[in-house]
Structure formats: structure tokens, C-alpha cells
């Protein structure tokens, strides 16, 4: 996950520079959103799906463990 964060930071830096070079503020904002924020958001979402899945499995296992302890 740390490698993904390094890539995201680098890509956002590049897109900020590209957006700052646009002729108008509106085109800069649009280019940043569509070339920077949206792809990075998708990348972080897909990279974090494994972590979310493992966290949910851990919560289910802990709930099952508490249920078994309550029965005994």
C-alpha cells in the first residue's frame, strides 16, 4: 500500500503542475479533477479493497469468538 501512496503523491504533483499550466482556471480545475483526483481516487479505492476485506473478515472472526465465549 505504501508504494501506491508514493505513486499517488507523484501523480498528483504532476497533475497540479499540468493544471497550473492551463490557460484558464476552469480548464485547470477540470484537468486536475479528470487527470488527477479521479484516477487517484479509483487507484486508492481498488488498492484498499484487500485491506477492507481482511478487516471485515477479522471483525466477523472476533464476533464469532465472542459468541462462542458467551455460550461457554
N, CA, C, O and CB atoms as a CASP TS submission, in Angstrom:
PFRMAT TS
TARGET T0000
AUTHOR 0000-0000-0000
METHOD Language model
MODEL 1
PARENT N/A
ATOM      1  N   UNK     1       0.823  -1.194   0.000  1.00  0.00           N
ATOM      2  CA  UNK     1       0.000   0.000   0.000  1.00  0.00           C
ATOM      3  C   UNK     1       0.866   1.257   0.000  1.00  0.00           C
ATOM      4  O   UNK     1       0.471   2.284  -0.551  1.00  0.00           O
ATOM      5  CB  UNK     1      -0.936  -0.001   1.206  1.00  0.00           C
ATOM      6  N   UNK     2       2.049   1.178   0.618  1.00  0.00           N
ATOM      7  CA  UNK     2       2.895   2.374   0.671  1.00  0.00           C
ATOM      8  C   UNK     2       3.406   2.745  -0.719  1.00  0.00           C
ATOM      9  O   UNK     2       3.577   3.926  -1.022  1.00  0.00           O
ATOM     10  CB  UNK     2       4.078   2.152   1.625  1.00  0.00           C
ATOM     11  N   UNK     3       3.646   1.754  -1.554  1.00  0.00           N
ATOM     12  CA  UNK     3       4.069   2.041  -2.927  1.00  0.00           C
ATOM     13  C   UNK     3       2.963   2.767  -3.693  1.00  0.00           C
ATOM     14  O   UNK     3       3.237   3.671  -4.481  1.00  0.00           O
ATOM     15  CB  UNK     3       4.455   0.739  -3.656  1.00  0.00           C
ATOM     16  N   UNK     4       1.738   2.372  -3.460  1.00  0.00           N
ATOM     17  CA  UNK     4       0.596   3.028  -4.106  1.00  0.00           C
ATOM     18  C   UNK     4       0.512   4.490  -3.664  1.00  0.00           C
ATOM     19  O   UNK     4       0.230   5.368  -4.479  1.00  0.00           O
ATOM     20  CB  UNK     4      -0.727   2.285  -3.770  1.00  0.00           C
ATOM     21  N   UNK     5       0.752   4.751  -2.389  1.00  0.00           N
ATOM     22  CA  UNK     5       0.710   6.127  -1.898  1.00  0.00           C
ATOM     23  C   UNK     5       1.804   6.985  -2.518  1.00  0.00           C
ATOM     24  O   UNK     5       1.571   8.156  -2.819  1.00  0.00           O
ATOM     25  CB  UNK     5       0.836   6.145  -0.386  1.00  0.00           C
ATOM     26  N   UNK     6       2.984   6.427  -2.710  1.00  0.00           N
ATOM     27  CA  UNK     6       4.067   7.163  -3.356  1.00  0.00           C
ATOM     28  C   UNK     6       3.695   7.491  -4.795  1.00  0.00           C
ATOM     29  O   UNK     6       3.947   8.601  -5.264  1.00  0.00           O
ATOM     30  CB  UNK     6       5.376   6.355  -3.310  1.00  0.00           C
ATOM     31  N   UNK     7       3.108   6.549  -5.488  1.00  0.00           N
ATOM     32  CA  UNK     7       2.683   6.773  -6.865  1.00  0.00           C
ATOM     33  C   UNK     7       1.599   7.842  -6.920  1.00  0.00           C
ATOM     34  O   UNK     7       1.624   8.705  -7.798  1.00  0.00           O
ATOM     35  CB  UNK     7       2.177   5.465  -7.495  1.00  0.00           C
ATOM     36  N   UNK     8       0.654   7.794  -5.998  1.00  0.00           N
ATOM     37  CA  UNK     8      -0.431   8.782  -5.968  1.00  0.00           C
ATOM     38  C   UNK     8       0.117  10.181  -5.708  1.00  0.00           C
ATOM     39  O   UNK     8      -0.292  11.136  -6.368  1.00  0.00           O
ATOM     40  CB  UNK     8      -1.469   8.413  -4.892  1.00  0.00           C
ATOM     41  N   UNK     9       1.025  10.313  -4.767  1.00  0.00           N
ATOM     42  CA  UNK     9       1.602  11.622  -4.466  1.00  0.00           C
ATOM     43  C   UNK     9       2.344  12.172  -5.680  1.00  0.00           C
ATOM     44  O   UNK     9       2.206  13.348  -6.016  1.00  0.00           O
ATOM     45  CB  UNK     9       2.552  11.530  -3.257  1.00  0.00           C
ATOM     46  N   UNK    10       3.125  11.327  -6.330  1.00  0.00           N
ATOM     47  CA  UNK    10       3.838  11.760  -7.529  1.00  0.00           C
ATOM     48  C   UNK    10       2.897  12.161  -8.652  1.00  0.00           C
ATOM     49  O   UNK    10       3.112  13.173  -9.320  1.00  0.00           O
ATOM     50  CB  UNK    10       4.755  10.664  -8.006  1.00  0.00           C
ATOM     51  N   UNK    11       1.864  11.373  -8.857  1.00  0.00           N
ATOM     52  CA  UNK    11       0.917  11.677  -9.932  1.00  0.00           C
ATOM     53  C   UNK    11       0.140  12.957  -9.638  1.00  0.00           C
ATOM     54  O   UNK    11      -0.107  13.750 -10.547  1.00  0.00           O
ATOM     55  CB  UNK    11      -0.055  10.508 -10.133  1.00  0.00           C
ATOM     56  N   UNK    12      -0.244  13.169  -8.390  1.00  0.00           N
ATOM     57  CA  UNK    12      -0.939  14.409  -8.042  1.00  0.00           C
ATOM     58  C   UNK    12      -0.027  15.619  -8.225  1.00  0.00           C
ATOM     59  O   UNK    12      -0.487  16.682  -8.640  1.00  0.00           O
ATOM     60  CB  UNK    12      -1.449  14.348  -6.597  1.00  0.00           C
ATOM     61  N   UNK    13       1.251  15.468  -7.921  1.00  0.00           N
ATOM     62  CA  UNK    13       2.206  16.554  -8.134  1.00  0.00           C
ATOM     63  C   UNK    13       2.266  16.918  -9.616  1.00  0.00           C
ATOM     64  O   UNK    13       2.238  18.095  -9.976  1.00  0.00           O
ATOM     65  CB  UNK    13       3.608  16.157  -7.618  1.00  0.00           C
ATOM     66  N   UNK    14       2.347  15.907 -10.466  1.00  0.00           N
ATOM     67  CA  UNK    14       2.410  16.151 -11.905  1.00  0.00           C
ATOM     68  C   UNK    14       1.125  16.809 -12.395  1.00  0.00           C
ATOM     69  O   UNK    14       1.180  17.751 -13.185  1.00  0.00           O
ATOM     70  CB  UNK    14       2.658  14.839 -12.665  1.00  0.00           C
ATOM     71  N   UNK    15      -0.010  16.336 -11.947  1.00  0.00           N
ATOM     72  CA  UNK    15      -1.271  16.912 -12.420  1.00  0.00           C
ATOM     73  C   UNK    15      -1.493  18.323 -11.896  1.00  0.00           C
ATOM     74  O   UNK    15      -2.132  19.131 -12.570  1.00  0.00           O
ATOM     75  CB  UNK    15      -2.431  16.029 -12.009  1.00  0.00           C
ATOM     76  N   UNK    16      -0.985  18.639 -10.714  1.00  0.00           N
ATOM     77  CA  UNK    16      -1.068  20.015 -10.229  1.00  0.00           C
ATOM     78  C   UNK    16      -0.239  20.933 -11.122  1.00  0.00           C
ATOM     79  O   UNK    16      -0.664  22.043 -11.442  1.00  0.00           O
ATOM     80  CB  UNK    16      -0.589  20.109  -8.761  1.00  0.00           C
ATOM     81  N   UNK    17       0.940  20.472 -11.523  1.00  0.00           N
ATOM     82  CA  UNK    17       1.772  21.276 -12.420  1.00  0.00           C
ATOM     83  C   UNK    17       1.118  21.443 -13.788  1.00  0.00           C
ATOM     84  O   UNK    17       1.184  22.521 -14.377  1.00  0.00           O
ATOM     85  CB  UNK    17       3.150  20.638 -12.578  1.00  0.00           C
ATOM     86  N   UNK    18       0.494  20.396 -14.292  1.00  0.00           N
ATOM     87  CA  UNK    18      -0.200  20.489 -15.577  1.00  0.00           C
ATOM     88  C   UNK    18      -1.391  21.430 -15.457  1.00  0.00           C
ATOM     89  O   UNK    18      -1.631  22.245 -16.348  1.00  0.00           O
ATOM     90  CB  UNK    18      -0.662  19.092 -16.056  1.00  0.00           C
ATOM     91  N   UNK    19      -2.136  21.323 -14.366  1.00  0.00           N
ATOM     92  CA  UNK    19      -3.301  22.183 -14.167  1.00  0.00           C
ATOM     93  C   UNK    19      -2.883  23.648 -14.017  1.00  0.00           C
ATOM     94  O   UNK    19      -3.589  24.545 -14.476  1.00  0.00           O
ATOM     95  CB  UNK    19      -4.094  21.729 -12.931  1.00  0.00           C
ATOM     96  N   UNK    20      -1.747  23.887 -13.382  1.00  0.00           N
ATOM     97  CA  UNK    20      -1.272  25.264 -13.225  1.00  0.00           C
ATOM     98  C   UNK    20      -0.833  25.862 -14.558  1.00  0.00           C
ATOM     99  O   UNK    20      -0.792  27.083 -14.705  1.00  0.00           O
ATOM    100  CB  UNK    20      -0.115  25.314 -12.229  1.00  0.00           C
ATOM    101  N   UNK    21      -0.511  25.027 -15.514  1.00  0.00           N
ATOM    102  CA  UNK    21      -0.058  25.488 -16.822  1.00  0.00           C
ATOM    103  C   UNK    21      -1.216  25.715 -17.802  1.00  0.00           C
ATOM    104  O   UNK    21      -0.992  26.198 -18.912  1.00  0.00           O
ATOM    105  CB  UNK    21       0.916  24.487 -17.406  1.00  0.00           C
ATOM    106  N   UNK    22      -2.428  25.381 -17.414  1.00  0.00           N
ATOM    107  CA  UNK    22      -3.585  25.578 -18.292  1.00  0.00           C
ATOM    108  C   UNK    22      -3.879  27.068 -18.441  1.00  0.00           C
ATOM    109  O   UNK    22      -3.574  27.849 -17.539  1.00  0.00           O
ATOM    110  CB  UNK    22      -4.830  24.833 -17.739  1.00  0.00           C
ATOM    111  N   UNK    23      -4.469  27.473 -19.568  1.00  0.00           N
ATOM    112  CA  UNK    23      -4.694  28.904 -19.809  1.00  0.00           C
ATOM    113  C   UNK    23      -5.770  29.543 -18.919  1.00  0.00           C
ATOM    114  O   UNK    23      -5.680  30.732 -18.614  1.00  0.00           O
ATOM    115  CB  UNK    23      -5.073  29.103 -21.240  1.00  0.00           C
ATOM    116  N   UNK    24      -6.778  28.780 -18.502  1.00  0.00           N
ATOM    117  CA  UNK    24      -7.819  29.346 -17.640  1.00  0.00           C
ATOM    118  C   UNK    24      -7.931  28.523 -16.362  1.00  0.00           C
ATOM    119  O   UNK    24      -7.481  27.380 -16.293  1.00  0.00           O
ATOM    120  CB  UNK    24      -9.185  29.395 -18.377  1.00  0.00           C
ATOM    121  N   UNK    25      -8.543  29.135 -15.355  1.00  0.00           N
ATOM    122  CA  UNK    25      -8.715  28.445 -14.077  1.00  0.00           C
ATOM    123  C   UNK    25      -9.670  27.270 -14.228  1.00  0.00           C
ATOM    124  O   UNK    25      -9.442  26.210 -13.645  1.00  0.00           O
ATOM    125  CB  UNK    25      -9.232  29.414 -13.003  1.00  0.00           C
ATOM    126  N   UNK    26     -10.724  27.442 -14.995  1.00  0.00           N
ATOM    127  CA  UNK    26     -11.712  26.373 -15.185  1.00  0.00           C
ATOM    128  C   UNK    26     -11.068  25.152 -15.845  1.00  0.00           C
ATOM    129  O   UNK    26     -11.279  24.024 -15.400  1.00  0.00           O
ATOM    130  CB  UNK    26     -12.898  26.877 -16.040  1.00  0.00           C
ATOM    131  N   UNK    27     -10.296  25.371 -16.890  1.00  0.00           N
ATOM    132  CA  UNK    27      -9.643  24.228 -17.547  1.00  0.00           C
ATOM    133  C   UNK    27      -8.602  23.597 -16.625  1.00  0.00           C
ATOM    134  O   UNK    27      -8.375  22.389 -16.695  1.00  0.00           O
ATOM    135  CB  UNK    27      -8.980  24.670 -18.871  1.00  0.00           C
ATOM    136  N   UNK    28      -7.972  24.385 -15.770  1.00  0.00           N
ATOM    137  CA  UNK    28      -7.033  23.829 -14.800  1.00  0.00           C
ATOM    138  C   UNK    28      -7.724  22.944 -13.786  1.00  0.00           C
ATOM    139  O   UNK    28      -7.230  21.869 -13.442  1.00  0.00           O
ATOM    140  CB  UNK    28      -6.298  24.936 -14.089  1.00  0.00           C
ATOM    141  N   UNK    29      -8.875  23.404 -13.307  1.00  0.00           N
ATOM    142  CA  UNK    29      -9.630  22.606 -12.341  1.00  0.00           C
ATOM    143  C   UNK    29     -10.133  21.319 -12.981  1.00  0.00           C
ATOM    144  O   UNK    29     -10.055  20.246 -12.382  1.00  0.00           O
ATOM    145  CB  UNK    29     -10.809  23.412 -11.778  1.00  0.00           C
ATOM    146  N   UNK    30     -10.645  21.432 -14.192  1.00  0.00           N
ATOM    147  CA  UNK    30     -11.158  20.246 -14.890  1.00  0.00           C
ATOM    148  C   UNK    30     -10.036  19.249 -15.167  1.00  0.00           C
ATOM    149  O   UNK    30     -10.206  18.045 -14.972  1.00  0.00           O
ATOM    150  CB  UNK    30     -11.841  20.652 -16.211  1.00  0.00           C
ATOM    151  N   UNK    31      -8.895  19.750 -15.619  1.00  0.00           N
ATOM    152  CA  UNK    31      -7.786  18.823 -15.899  1.00  0.00           C
ATOM    153  C   UNK    31      -7.283  18.175 -14.616  1.00  0.00           C
ATOM    154  O   UNK    31      -6.922  16.998 -14.622  1.00  0.00           O
ATOM    155  CB  UNK    31      -6.629  19.557 -16.605  1.00  0.00           C
ATOM    156  N   UNK    32      -7.252  18.927 -13.510  1.00  0.00           N
ATOM    157  CA  UNK    32      -6.824  18.308 -12.256  1.00  0.00           C
ATOM    158  C   UNK    32      -7.806  17.242 -11.802  1.00  0.00           C
ATOM    159  O   UNK    32      -7.400  16.168 -11.357  1.00  0.00           O
ATOM    160  CB  UNK    32      -6.666  19.363 -11.170  1.00  0.00           C
ATOM    161  N   UNK    33      -9.098  17.534 -11.913  1.00  0.00           N
ATOM    162  CA  UNK    33     -10.094  16.565 -11.465  1.00  0.00           C
ATOM    163  C   UNK    33     -10.077  15.291 -12.306  1.00  0.00           C
ATOM    164  O   UNK    33     -10.108  14.186 -11.765  1.00  0.00           O
ATOM    165  CB  UNK    33     -11.476  17.186 -11.506  1.00  0.00           C
ATOM    166  N   UNK    34     -10.026  15.451 -13.644  1.00  0.00           N
ATOM    167  CA  UNK    34     -10.131  14.278 -14.507  1.00  0.00           C
ATOM    168  C   UNK    34      -8.807  13.560 -14.740  1.00  0.00           C
ATOM    169  O   UNK    34      -8.803  12.362 -15.023  1.00  0.00           O
ATOM    170  CB  UNK    34     -10.705  14.679 -15.820  1.00  0.00           C
ATOM    171  N   UNK    35      -7.682  14.266 -14.626  1.00  0.00           N
ATOM    172  CA  UNK    35      -6.378  13.618 -14.797  1.00  0.00           C
ATOM    173  C   UNK    35      -5.716  13.270 -13.480  1.00  0.00           C
ATOM    174  O   UNK    35      -4.800  12.448 -13.444  1.00  0.00           O
ATOM    175  CB  UNK    35      -5.463  14.506 -15.592  1.00  0.00           C
ATOM    176  N   UNK    36      -6.173  13.891 -12.383  1.00  0.00           N
ATOM    177  CA  UNK    36      -5.506  13.688 -11.114  1.00  0.00           C
ATOM    178  C   UNK    36      -6.372  13.051 -10.050  1.00  0.00           C
ATOM    179  O   UNK    36      -6.111  11.926  -9.625  1.00  0.00           O
ATOM    180  CB  UNK    36      -5.004  14.972 -10.618  1.00  0.00           C
ATOM    181  N   UNK    37      -7.402  13.760  -9.616  1.00  0.00           N
ATOM    182  CA  UNK    37      -8.180  13.315  -8.466  1.00  0.00           C
ATOM    183  C   UNK    37      -8.988  12.040  -8.752  1.00  0.00           C
ATOM    184  O   UNK    37      -9.000  11.120  -7.934  1.00  0.00           O
ATOM    185  CB  UNK    37      -9.114  14.422  -8.028  1.00  0.00           C
ATOM    186  N   UNK    38      -9.646  11.986  -9.882  1.00  0.00           N
ATOM    187  CA  UNK    38     -10.474  10.818 -10.202  1.00  0.00           C
ATOM    188  C   UNK    38      -9.638   9.537 -10.367  1.00  0.00           C
ATOM    189  O   UNK    38      -9.973   8.529  -9.746  1.00  0.00           O
ATOM    190  CB  UNK    38     -11.270  11.083 -11.480  1.00  0.00           C
ATOM    191  N   UNK    39      -8.573   9.531 -11.172  1.00  0.00           N
ATOM    192  CA  UNK    39      -7.775   8.305 -11.270  1.00  0.00           C
ATOM    193  C   UNK    39      -7.112   7.902  -9.953  1.00  0.00           C
ATOM    194  O   UNK    39      -7.014   6.715  -9.642  1.00  0.00           O
ATOM    195  CB  UNK    39      -6.715   8.476 -12.324  1.00  0.00           C
ATOM    196  N   UNK    40      -6.664   8.880  -9.191  1.00  0.00           N
ATOM    197  CA  UNK    40      -6.035   8.553  -7.906  1.00  0.00           C
ATOM    198  C   UNK    40      -7.051   8.002  -6.919  1.00  0.00           C
ATOM    199  O   UNK    40      -6.744   7.083  -6.159  1.00  0.00           O
ATOM    200  CB  UNK    40      -5.354   9.787  -7.315  1.00  0.00           C
ATOM    201  N   UNK    41      -8.243   8.550  -6.924  1.00  0.00           N
ATOM    202  CA  UNK    41      -9.292   8.021  -6.063  1.00  0.00           C
ATOM    203  C   UNK    41      -9.637   6.583  -6.393  1.00  0.00           C
ATOM    204  O   UNK    41      -9.815   5.754  -5.501  1.00  0.00           O
ATOM    205  CB  UNK    41     -10.525   8.874  -6.167  1.00  0.00           C
ATOM    206  N   UNK    42      -9.728   6.295  -7.678  1.00  0.00           N
ATOM    207  CA  UNK    42     -10.000   4.909  -8.090  1.00  0.00           C
ATOM    208  C   UNK    42      -8.852   3.979  -7.711  1.00  0.00           C
ATOM    209  O   UNK    42      -9.078   2.859  -7.253  1.00  0.00           O
ATOM    210  CB  UNK    42     -10.246   4.840  -9.604  1.00  0.00           C
ATOM    211  N   UNK    43      -7.636   4.442  -7.902  1.00  0.00           N
ATOM    212  CA  UNK    43      -6.466   3.632  -7.559  1.00  0.00           C
ATOM    213  C   UNK    43      -6.434   3.331  -6.064  1.00  0.00           C
ATOM    214  O   UNK    43      -6.188   2.193  -5.665  1.00  0.00           O
ATOM    215  CB  UNK    43      -5.173   4.349  -7.982  1.00  0.00           C
ATOM    216  N   UNK    44      -6.680   4.338  -5.242  1.00  0.00           N
ATOM    217  CA  UNK    44      -6.697   4.115  -3.794  1.00  0.00           C
ATOM    218  C   UNK    44      -7.854   3.216  -3.372  1.00  0.00           C
ATOM    219  O   UNK    44      -7.708   2.405  -2.457  1.00  0.00           O
ATOM    220  CB  UNK    44      -6.783   5.446  -3.057  1.00  0.00           C
ATOM    221  N   UNK    45      -8.998   3.355  -4.029  1.00  0.00           N
ATOM    222  CA  UNK    45     -10.145   2.510  -3.697  1.00  0.00           C
ATOM    223  C   UNK    45      -9.841   1.038  -4.005  1.00  0.00           C
ATOM    224  O   UNK    45     -10.095   0.161  -3.179  1.00  0.00           O
ATOM    225  CB  UNK    45     -11.398   2.974  -4.476  1.00  0.00           C
ATOM    226  N   UNK    46      -9.303   0.778  -5.183  1.00  0.00           N
ATOM    227  CA  UNK    46      -9.007  -0.609  -5.557  1.00  0.00           C
ATOM    228  C   UNK    46      -7.841  -1.177  -4.765  1.00  0.00           C
ATOM    229  O   UNK    46      -7.830  -2.368  -4.457  1.00  0.00           O
ATOM    230  CB  UNK    46      -8.705  -0.699  -7.043  1.00  0.00           C
ATOM    231  N   UNK    47      -6.866  -0.353  -4.433  1.00  0.00           N
ATOM    232  CA  UNK    47      -5.737  -0.829  -3.639  1.00  0.00           C
ATOM    233  C   UNK    47      -6.165  -1.132  -2.206  1.00  0.00           C
ATOM    234  O   UNK    47      -5.597  -2.020  -1.571  1.00  0.00           O
ATOM    235  CB  UNK    47      -4.607   0.206  -3.646  1.00  0.00           C
ATOM    236  N   UNK    48      -7.146  -0.415  -1.692  1.00  0.00           N
ATOM    237  CA  UNK    48      -7.602  -0.638  -0.326  1.00  0.00           C
ATOM    238  C   UNK    48      -8.665  -1.694  -0.178  1.00  0.00           C
ATOM    239  O   UNK    48      -9.080  -1.987   0.944  1.00  0.00           O
ATOM    240  CB  UNK    48      -8.107   0.614   0.228  1.00  0.00           C
ATOM    241  N   UNK    49      -9.125  -2.279  -1.271  1.00  0.00           N
ATOM    242  CA  UNK    49     -10.203  -3.266  -1.180  1.00  0.00           C
ATOM    243  C   UNK    49      -9.749  -4.517  -0.434  1.00  0.00           C
ATOM    244  O   UNK    49     -10.542  -5.117   0.292  1.00  0.00           O
ATOM    245  CB  UNK    49     -10.699  -3.643  -2.578  1.00  0.00           C
ATOM    246  N   UNK    50      -8.511  -4.917  -0.596  1.00  0.00           N
ATOM    247  CA  UNK    50      -7.999  -6.094   0.112  1.00  0.00           C
ATOM    248  C   UNK    50      -7.964  -5.827   1.614  1.00  0.00           C
ATOM    249  O   UNK    50      -8.330  -6.691   2.410  1.00  0.00           O
ATOM    250  CB  UNK    50      -6.587  -6.473  -0.401  1.00  0.00           C
ATOM    251  N   UNK    51      -7.532  -4.651   1.992  1.00  0.00           N
ATOM    252  CA  UNK    51      -7.474  -4.287   3.407  1.00  0.00           C
ATOM    253  C   UNK    51      -8.873  -4.259   4.008  1.00  0.00           C
ATOM    254  O   UNK    51      -9.084  -4.753   5.116  1.00  0.00           O
ATOM    255  CB  UNK    51      -6.788  -2.920   3.588  1.00  0.00           C
ATOM    256  N   UNK    52      -9.832  -3.682   3.282  1.00  0.00           N
ATOM    257  CA  UNK    52     -11.208  -3.652   3.778  1.00  0.00           C
ATOM    258  C   UNK    52     -11.776  -5.055   3.920  1.00  0.00           C
ATOM    259  O   UNK    52     -12.483  -5.347   4.885  1.00  0.00           O
ATOM    260  CB  UNK    52     -12.091  -2.826   2.847  1.00  0.00           C
ATOM    261  N   UNK    53     -11.472  -5.921   2.968  1.00  0.00           N
ATOM    262  CA  UNK    53     -11.968  -7.304   3.017  1.00  0.00           C
ATOM    263  C   UNK    53     -11.383  -8.032   4.230  1.00  0.00           C
ATOM    264  O   UNK    53     -12.107  -8.725   4.944  1.00  0.00           O
ATOM    265  CB  UNK    53     -11.609  -8.064   1.707  1.00  0.00           C
ATOM    266  N   UNK    54     -10.076  -7.877   4.466  1.00  0.00           N
ATOM    267  CA  UNK    54      -9.442  -8.537   5.606  1.00  0.00           C
ATOM    268  C   UNK    54      -9.959  -7.982   6.925  1.00  0.00           C
ATOM    269  O   UNK    54     -10.115  -8.735   7.886  1.00  0.00           O
ATOM    270  CB  UNK    54      -7.926  -8.382   5.533  1.00  0.00           C
ATOM    271  N   UNK    55     -10.228  -6.683   6.993  1.00  0.00           N
ATOM    272  CA  UNK    55     -10.758  -6.076   8.204  1.00  0.00           C
ATOM    273  C   UNK    55     -12.154  -6.620   8.506  1.00  0.00           C
ATOM    274  O   UNK    55     -12.477  -6.890   9.663  1.00  0.00           O
ATOM    275  CB  UNK    55     -10.795  -4.546   8.066  1.00  0.00           C
ATOM    276  N   UNK    56     -12.974  -6.779   7.481  1.00  0.00           N
ATOM    277  CA  UNK    56     -14.313  -7.325   7.672  1.00  0.00           C
ATOM    278  C   UNK    56     -14.242  -8.781   8.142  1.00  0.00           C
ATOM    279  O   UNK    56     -15.008  -9.180   9.019  1.00  0.00           O
ATOM    280  CB  UNK    56     -15.125  -7.223   6.367  1.00  0.00           C
ATOM    281  N   UNK    57     -13.344  -9.567   7.578  1.00  0.00           N
ATOM    282  CA  UNK    57     -13.169 -10.952   7.995  1.00  0.00           C
ATOM    283  C   UNK    57     -12.717 -11.032   9.443  1.00  0.00           C
ATOM    284  O   UNK    57     -13.183 -11.884  10.199  1.00  0.00           O
ATOM    285  CB  UNK    57     -12.165 -11.658   7.091  1.00  0.00           C
ATOM    286  N   UNK    58     -11.799 -10.135   9.834  1.00  0.00           N
ATOM    287  CA  UNK    58     -11.331 -10.109  11.221  1.00  0.00           C
ATOM    288  C   UNK    58     -12.470  -9.772  12.172  1.00  0.00           C
ATOM    289  O   UNK    58     -12.598 -10.395  13.226  1.00  0.00           O
ATOM    290  CB  UNK    58     -10.190  -9.096  11.385  1.00  0.00           C
ATOM    291  N   UNK    59     -13.299  -8.794  11.815  1.00  0.00           N
ATOM    292  CA  UNK    59     -14.438  -8.439  12.663  1.00  0.00           C
ATOM    293  C   UNK    59     -15.400  -9.607  12.815  1.00  0.00           C
ATOM    294  O   UNK    59     -15.915  -9.851  13.906  1.00  0.00           O
ATOM    295  CB  UNK    59     -15.174  -7.231  12.087  1.00  0.00           C
ATOM    296  N   UNK    60     -15.644 -10.329  11.730  1.00  0.00           N
ATOM    297  CA  UNK    60     -16.534 -11.486  11.801  1.00  0.00           C
ATOM    298  C   UNK    60     -15.949 -12.584  12.675  1.00  0.00           C
ATOM    299  O   UNK    60     -16.671 -13.226  13.437  1.00  0.00           O
ATOM    300  CB  UNK    60     -16.812 -12.026  10.405  1.00  0.00           C
ATOM    301  N   UNK    61     -14.641 -12.800  12.567  1.00  0.00           N
ATOM    302  CA  UNK    61     -13.992 -13.821  13.401  1.00  0.00           C
ATOM    303  C   UNK    61     -14.057 -13.433  14.881  1.00  0.00           C
ATOM    304  O   UNK    61     -14.298 -14.291  15.730  1.00  0.00           O
ATOM    305  CB  UNK    61     -12.519 -14.020  12.967  1.00  0.00           C
ATOM    306  N   UNK    62     -13.850 -12.172  15.195  1.00  0.00           N
ATOM    307  CA  UNK    62     -13.910 -11.733  16.586  1.00  0.00           C
ATOM    308  C   UNK    62     -15.331 -11.842  17.133  1.00  0.00           C
ATOM    309  O   UNK    62     -15.517 -12.210  18.293  1.00  0.00           O
ATOM    310  CB  UNK    62     -13.405 -10.292  16.713  1.00  0.00           C
ATOM    311  N   UNK    63     -16.329 -11.529  16.318  1.00  0.00           N
ATOM    312  CA  UNK    63     -17.716 -11.668  16.751  1.00  0.00           C
ATOM    313  C   UNK    63     -18.054 -13.132  17.010  1.00  0.00           C
ATOM    314  O   UNK    63     -18.755 -13.452  17.970  1.00  0.00           O
ATOM    315  CB  UNK    63     -18.669 -11.079  15.701  1.00  0.00           C
ATOM    316  N   UNK    64     -17.563 -14.006  16.163  1.00  0.00           N
ATOM    317  CA  UNK    64     -17.785 -15.443  16.347  1.00  0.00           C
ATOM    318  C   UNK    64     -17.095 -15.927  17.616  1.00  0.00           C
ATOM    319  O   UNK    64     -17.652 -16.741  18.353  1.00  0.00           O
ATOM    320  CB  UNK    64     -17.273 -16.234  15.125  1.00  0.00           C
ATOM    321  N   UNK    65     -15.893 -15.436  17.873  1.00  0.00           N
ATOM    322  CA  UNK    65     -15.163 -15.824  19.078  1.00  0.00           C
ATOM    323  C   UNK    65     -15.895 -15.360  20.329  1.00  0.00           C
ATOM    324  O   UNK    65     -15.999 -16.110  21.299  1.00  0.00           O
ATOM    325  CB  UNK    65     -13.743 -15.250  19.054  1.00  0.00           C
ATOM    326  N   UNK    66     -16.407 -14.121  20.318  1.00  0.00           N
ATOM    327  CA  UNK    66     -17.158 -13.623  21.487  1.00  0.00           C
ATOM    328  C   UNK    66     -18.450 -14.415  21.694  1.00  0.00           C
ATOM    329  O   UNK    66     -18.866 -14.670  22.824  1.00  0.00           O
ATOM    330  CB  UNK    66     -17.484 -12.122  21.317  1.00  0.00           C
ATOM    331  N   UNK    67     -19.075 -14.798  20.577  1.00  0.00           N
ATOM    332  CA  UNK    67     -20.306 -15.580  20.690  1.00  0.00           C
ATOM    333  C   UNK    67     -20.021 -16.939  21.316  1.00  0.00           C
ATOM    334  O   UNK    67     -20.792 -17.406  22.154  1.00  0.00           O
ATOM    335  CB  UNK    67     -20.963 -15.757  19.310  1.00  0.00           C
ATOM    336  N   UNK    68     -18.920 -17.581  20.920  1.00  0.00           N
ATOM    337  CA  UNK    68     -18.564 -18.882  21.483  1.00  0.00           C
ATOM    338  C   UNK    68     -18.184 -18.766  22.957  1.00  0.00           C
ATOM    339  O   UNK    68     -18.511 -19.643  23.756  1.00  0.00           O
ATOM    340  CB  UNK    68     -17.412 -19.502  20.694  1.00  0.00           C
ATOM    341  N   UNK    69     -17.488 -17.672  23.319  1.00  0.00           N
ATOM    342  CA  UNK    69     -17.133 -17.483  24.724  1.00  0.00           C
ATOM    343  C   UNK    69     -18.366 -17.236  25.576  1.00  0.00           C
ATOM    344  O   UNK    69     -18.411 -17.650  26.734  1.00  0.00           O
ATOM    345  CB  UNK    69     -16.157 -16.324  24.875  1.00  0.00           C
ATOM    346  N   UNK    70     -19.366 -16.568  25.019  1.00  0.00           N
ATOM    347  CA  UNK    70     -20.588 -16.296  25.763  1.00  0.00           C
ATOM    348  C   UNK    70     -21.396 -17.571  25.984  1.00  0.00           C
ATOM    349  O   UNK    70     -22.114 -17.693  26.977  1.00  0.00           O
ATOM    350  CB  UNK    70     -21.434 -15.260  25.030  1.00  0.00           C
ATOM    351  N   UNK    71     -21.278 -18.519  25.058  1.00  0.00           N
ATOM    352  CA  UNK    71     -22.007 -19.789  25.191  1.00  0.00           C
ATOM    353  C   UNK    71     -21.404 -20.655  26.286  1.00  0.00           C
ATOM    354  O   UNK    71     -22.121 -21.397  26.958  1.00  0.00           O
ATOM    355  CB  UNK    71     -22.004 -20.555  23.859  1.00  0.00           C
ATOM    356  N   UNK    72     -20.096 -20.567  26.470  1.00  0.00           N
ATOM    357  CA  UNK    72     -19.416 -21.429  27.455  1.00  0.00           C
ATOM    358  C   UNK    72     -19.436 -20.838  28.797  1.00  0.00           C
ATOM    359  O   UNK    72     -18.911 -21.430  29.740  1.00  0.00           O
ATOM    360  CB  UNK    72     -18.006 -21.695  27.064  1.00  0.00           C
TER
END
